[in-house]
Structures are given as C-alpha cells and as structure tokens.
Amino acid sequence: MHPGKLKEYVHLFEEYTELRVQENRSLRINLVNGDVMTNSSGSAGGVSARTFKSGYWGFASSPIPDPDGITRVIRNATDNARFLASKEKKSFSPLPSSPGTADRDFSTGKKRLSRKEIMDFIRYLDSTIAERFGKLTSRTVSLQLLDMEKSLVTSDGSVAFSMIPRSIMYVSMNTEKNGEPVNLLEVFGGLGQFEDVFDEPENLLPHIDELYEHLMRKADGIRPDPGMKDCILDADLAGILSHEAIGHTTEADLVRGGSVAGDYVGKQVADPLVTLVDFANEALGQICPVPVYVDDEGTAAKDAVLIEKGILKGFMHNKESAAYFGVKPTGNARAFRFSDEPIIRMRNTVILPGESKLEDMIASVENGYYLMKPSNGQADSTSEFMFGITMGYEIRNGKLGRAIRDTTISGVAFDMLKTVTAVSDRMKWSGGGMCGKKQLIPVGMGGPAIKCKLNIGGR
C-alpha cells in the first residue's frame, strides 16, 4: 500500500500517531551435499499504529490492512495510550519532530527469475564445488532473499515508502585433518534483489576457489600462541567489533539502562585514528547495505557520529531518547515486522578508513596475527567482548605465515581501541548481518583493517 492511501486515515489521529503498513517477503533455499534441505517462500504483512499520550505509548496491529483493520488499529492504539496515561502520571518531555519524506524503491528493473531458474543457479554452484574440490567432507550452499516493503504516515507530517531488498548467498565447506573437522564459510551478496546482486554463477567461482584455498591452509594450520598480541583485524572483524562492542553500548536506550558509554561522552575512548559512524543511507559516496531514509517513527534519518578522532561524541536515538537527552533524533528507530514496535537499532556501523596500506601494517608486526573472519560472538554493556575467529594467519617478522585454527579474541573495546596504531585506507562492507536485539533485523557493518593489541586464545 502506497503512503498516499494511508494519508486518508490521518483524520482519525487524535493523539500523536504513527501508522505503518508493511510486508516482508522471503525465499530460503538450502542445499547440503547436493540435497535440497530447504525450499520455502513466504510473506507476512499487516498494519500497525502507535500512539503517544502523556509519556505513554499505545500500540496495536492487525494482519488485515483493509479500511476496517486500519481504522481499528488506530483506535485501539489510541485507547491503549490513553488508558495507560490515565492510570499514572509520568514526567515526560514532548517528542521532538524531524519529519521525513521519502520514496525509495530498490526493486530490480530486470526480468524476474523463476524459482526453478534460481534453483538451477544454486545447483550449478554446488555441483561445481563438488567437482573441483575432492577433499571436502561436506558442503552447503544457501540462499536467503528478503524484501521489506513499508509505507508510513505520522501526525507530524512524515510520508514515506521504501522497498529494501537483500539477497545473500552462504557457501560453507568442511574437510577433515587428523580426525578433526575444519570449516570455513563465506557470505556473498547484499542490497538488491537476486537479479541485480547475482548475475552469472561463474562470477562467484574465483571467490569460492579462494575460500577453498584458505580452507586447505587452515587444515594444515597451527594453534595460535595465547596472550596479548599485536593483531590486525580485517574488515569483517572490525565490523563485528564496531557493531557488537561499540554500537550496542551507544544505543541510547541501553545507555539509559546503564551502558558504560553514558559515562564517556566527550572523553577519549579510542586512539585519534578511530572515527566510528552509524550511517543512515550513504557513506563515502556509495549507498549503504541497509539504507534508511526515514525511520519507522517517521524521522528523517541522519548519520550518527559515535566516535570522532577517538572522542565519544554521542549516541543513536529514537524520538523518546532524543527528548530525554535533549538532542535531535537520529532516525535509528526500526521495526522488523509489521507487528513489532520500532526500537533503537543500528543501520550501517563502520570505522572510517585511515591512511595506512594493509601491506605496510602487516610488515610492521614482528610477532602477531592477521585475523580475517569471525564466527559467533558477544559483548555486553561494559564493551567487554569475546568473538570466535575462523580464519587468520600468523605474522612473523613482517610476513604472513601459517594459517591458524579456530580461536577466540577477547577484551574491553573502549580499552582495545586505545591501542590502535594504524587504520587501512581501504574498507569493505558486509551486507549479510542480522542483529538480534529483541527482534531480528538486517544491518550493515564493515570497515578497514585496524592494527591493535588484544588477547587471543590458544588451544
């Protein structure tokens, strides 16, 4: 439903109200050793309304976005907010208004492929992997497509439409060495529908060849020496660090809940080489993996500078947190499903590139590690983190050496970032991230390579 249709219901708004119609369309295909384990598609959508009254929110949703359903959710949300406000008085600040207008449709202009044609694409990749790489014990090729279509109108004049698609391919390879399993996974794709993101399967083969080469080196790899080491974190590691250990601590709702970042505003939390930004929709002249032009509260989205030259500058905000802190909202309120209320979420969080060359950074390390791929990980509101490492190499006398087996890195991000001594001049995005804060939602992350000191695990 285009927001022009939703504007017909604005006369029903008796309090501050946000009205959103949304549909998520998905396709999942999963091949394991050539067998189709998953081949499913779905669509989930509906309408929701959220109303603000005297410091309280009322929310209602319905899977039926017809005139009766839309009218009902507006009235129910209004009644809910008024009921809560009638029970207890609450001190509150008026919500700030930064209304946005946008019409952004990233649908492909190409002829859409059939399900069979997409399946043939994936089968070709799978069979080629099987033919080329005889040392594998198993292989998995997976595809996940997601189209998020939203229309929104608000009391303060926001009118927005977006169709943000994402197409992600996962290739996982497994082998065995001395009875131990060895695995590597690579993620391909990002913003766009399948036809725009994946043209010919042959174009992925050089990257798959490279993945296999890393896997073979890893199978013959060593366990790293544990302890505090000089390390270079490649883009994927810099990205997950930025998101998990820094990004979450600077979401304003978590700051209000006690995040350590609340004590650090205006203070040095990183080396001056480090500038970290949560970008709304464009960065360094390119569209971000998850572009947000108007958030799900109707706020015109703007970039949130979190760390600037080592100094913590501020947080990511929705309307309510912006009112609490006395600042402007940044447009970070996002909801995954029509039935979800928008909460403060990251969009595209990244450390900006510096001036160093990666090869010079490696050459400057006498005894350390070049860490390339993360697995799972976690961080808490103190910025303490622990991440798994699935791919990396030792550095000895300024040169890359043997691959390393799976290990972990850990530390306190606001301490570790103070040890940064170089930031590479090139960065790359990862478009396959999903953040799980209360509700899953796509996020972009990435960065340059950074040289730092951190604790690495051993056997």
PyMOL commands that set and color helices and strands:
alter all, ss='L'
color gray80, all
select helices_A, chain A and resi 3-12+67-87+115-132+194-197+201-219+235-250+252-256+260-263+319-325+358-363+413-419
alter helices_A, ss='H'
color red, helices_A
select strands_A, chain A and resi 16-32+35-53+56-62+101-105+138-154+159-177+180-191+227-233+276-279+282-283+286-287+304-308+311-312+333-334+343-344+348-351+367-379+384-396+399-403+407-412+422-435+441-456
alter strands_A, ss='S'
color yellow, strands_A
deselect
rebuild
show_as cartoon
